């Protein structure tokens, strides 16, 4: 089954859905395809990037111009945490969530009126056998999703749904769950993790101009860069073994876990391409990259 046939089957290409979700997923899992979508990690940084024109947002715009339009994007964001459960959004018209405070009114006026993808969201649910994934019919897009997507696909014409993070579970849990979602990439679902490789808001350097980067932030950013390049995912799952450096980079790991979803859906031999790199205000890494078949 090729991508065009799959889009028609899912009702995203003008056709009607004619099969049940379980049967569709078996085709998704087993059908041959040379059209595997990329897996992407974006270091999203400040919500102000949603309305900024800077090298980071320009890199996102450039990324969108290069990407083949997927059937949908599945976003795992640091800003949808659901301790004790995992949820997938099935809202057909997800609202833009302004889950922040203290920013200019212009930011709160932003909307990203993208369609949802309920049927593909249900396929994601069917793909995960290890735990029960619950449908969420009301969830919109948090700023970890829409603030970056609006630069990648400014016309809001790619359907989007989100998977929540069962916060409190160990990193290995999240990596293993992501492995179960790999089949979605074979039929047009782009997987995007949105967090930050280094994220310590308590140590932000407010110095005017280019803020000096903390040594521990640089060390951890390079650790992630090098292990991703080497395909050493286990070291990234076990990142806490870095001790004080890991704790300084992530006092809480909400912004780290989306990285493990991007890595978890990877396949052997995929090419790593840098989208953007840099550390802002001393302690927030904007490192972003994609993984794609050679």
N, C-alpha and C positions, 0 to 999 in steps of 0.2 A: 504494500500500500504506500503510495507516494504522498507527499505533503498535500498536493492539490486535492487528491481524493479524500484525504483525512479532513481537510478543512470543510469540504462539502458535506461529509458525513456528520461533522460536528455542528453543522448549521452556520459555519463562519464563512462559507463561500457561496451562499445562496441556495444551498440544498436543505433537506430536512433530515432530522435525526431518525434513523430507522432501526437502530439497535439499542439494546440495553447497555448500561454503563459497564457491567462486568464483561460483556462480549466485546464492547469497543476496546476496553483495556487490554484484553487478550490480543487483539489485533495490534494495539499500540506497542505491547511488549514484544510480540513475536515477529511483527512485520519487518522486512528488510527496508533499510533506508540509508541513503548517502547524504541526508540532509540534517544531520545532527546540529542542533542549535548550540551556540556558545554557552558557557557558564561564566558568569561575571560577578566580580566583587567590586563594590564601590565604597570608598571611604567618604561618607557624605558630609561630615563636618557640621558647620553651623547651618541652622535653617535659613539664614540670610543668603546662602548660596542659591536658594530658589529664585531670587530676584537679582542676583549679581551677574555681572559680565566680567569674568576674570579668567585666568589661565585654566583653572579647574573646570568651570562651566563650559568654556570653549572646548576643552577636551571631551566633555560629554556630548556636546553638539557634533563634534567630529566623529565620535563613536557612532552616534545615531545615523550619520550619513553613510557609514560603512556597513552597518548591519543589514542583513536581509530581514525584511519584515517578518516577525514570527507570528504564529497563530495566537499566542498570548504570552504574557510574562508572569511568572510566579516569583513574587518577591518575599524574601525572608528578611524582615527588618528588626533592628535593635529596639524599635519602639512599639512592637506588639508582643508583650510578654504576658503569658497566661500560666502562672505557676500551678502545677498539678494536672495540666491538660494540654493537649495540642489541638488547635482549631484551624480550619481553613475557611476563608471568606467565600460565600456563595452569593453575595449581593450582586444583582445584575447591573446596578447603578451605584457604585460605591462613592459616597460623598468624600470631599476633601477635608481631612481632619487637621485642625490647627492645634496640635498637641504641644504647645509651648507658650511661654509668656514673656513679657518685657521687651517685645520687638516692635518695630514701626507698624503703623496701621496698614501700610501698603502690603506687608507680608500676610496679614490676616485677610486681605481682600483677594488673595490668590485662590484660583480654582483650577482643578485639573479634571475636567468632566469626561473621564475615560469610562468606557463600558467595562463591566465585570465579565467573568467567564465561568458561569455556574457549572456547566457540564464538564469543563476541563478541571475545575476545582474538585468535582466529585470523582473524576478519574484519579486525581492526586490522592484523594481519600482511599480509593480502592487499591492504589499502589502500595500503601503502607499496611503490612500484615502484622508487624511486631507490636503496635499499639493501636488503640482506637483514636482516629482523628475525627473530631466533631465538626459538623457544619455550623458556620456562623452566618446568619442571614442578614445581619445588620452592619457588620464591620465595613468601614470605609477604607481610605488609604491614609496611613499616617505619614508624617513628613519625611521619614526615612525612605518612603517609596516615592511620593509625588514630587518632592523637591529635586530629585535627580531625574526622574522620568520625564519631567516637563522640558528638560534640556535634550534628552535623548530622542524623544518623540513629541515634539512641541504641538503637533496636531491632535494629540490625545486619541489616536486612532488604533492603538494596539490594546486589546483587552488585557486587564490586569486583575490578578487575585493574589491574596497574601496567605502565607502559612505562619502561624504564631510560633513563638519560642516557649517551650515548657521550661521556664526558668527555674533553676534549682537542681535540674538533672545534670550529671557530669558531661563534660565535652564529648566523651565517647558515645554517649546516648545520641547526641545531635548528629555526629558524623555518621553513625550507623543508620539513623532514620533517613538521612539524606541519600544514602546508598540505595534505598528502596525507591527513590524518586528518579533515578537515572533514566528510566525508560521514557519519561516525559520528553526528554530532549530529542529523542529519535523521531518524534512526530510534531515538532514545531513549537514546543513550549520552552521559552528561554528562562533559565533559572538565574535570579539575581539576588545575591546577598548584599545587604546594605548595613554597614556598621562603621568601624574604624579599626585599623591594625594597632594603633596606640590611641587610648582614650582615657585621659586623666584630667577632668575638668577642675579638680581641686588644685592642680599645679599649673594652671594656665598662666602664661607670662604676658602681662598686659603692657609690657614695654612698647613704646611707640617704635614704629619701623619693624625691621626684621627681628623677631624675638629669637634669642639664642635657644638652641635645641638642647634639652637635657641629654646627658650621656646615656642614661637608661632608655630614653625614648628612641634614640638613634640605634642603640644596640638591639632593642626588640624589633624595631622596624626592619633592620637588616637581617635579623634572625628569620622573620617571616618571609622576607623577599627571597633569601637563599634557600629556605626549605621548600617554598612553593616551586622555585626553579628546578630543584632537585627531585621534586615529586615525593618528598619525605613527609607525607601527611601524618604519619604516626607521631613524629616529633611535634607537629602543630597541634595534634589532639592532646599531647602530653605537655603542652607549653608551660604548665605550672611548675615543672621541674626546674625552670630557670630561677625559681625562688624570688628573691627580692626584686629582680628586674621585671619579672612577669607581674608581680603584685603592683609595682609602680606603674607599669604600662596599663594595667587593668585592675583597679581597685575593686570593681565589679565587672563581670565578664559579659554583660549584655551586649556590648558593642563588638566583642570578639566572636561570639557564637555564630553570627551570620557568615563569617569566613568559612566555618566548618561545613556549612551547607553548600557553598560554592565548591569546595574541595570534595565533598562527599559525592557529588553528582559527576565528578570527573571520570574520564576513561584513561587507561594507560596510553602513553605516547602522545597525549595532547600537547599542543604548543601553548606556552604562556606568553602573552603579549601585554606589556605595560600600557595602561591607559593614562595614568597620571601618578606622580609621586611628589612628596614634599610633606614637611611637618609644620603645622601652623601653631603659633602661640606657644611653641616649645614642647607641647605635650599632646597634640592631636595629629595623627598621621592620616594623610589624605590618599595613601597608596591605594590604587585601583588597578585591576588587571582582568584579563579574560583568559579562558581556557577553551581551545577549539581544536577540532580534529585537524591533523596535518594535511 
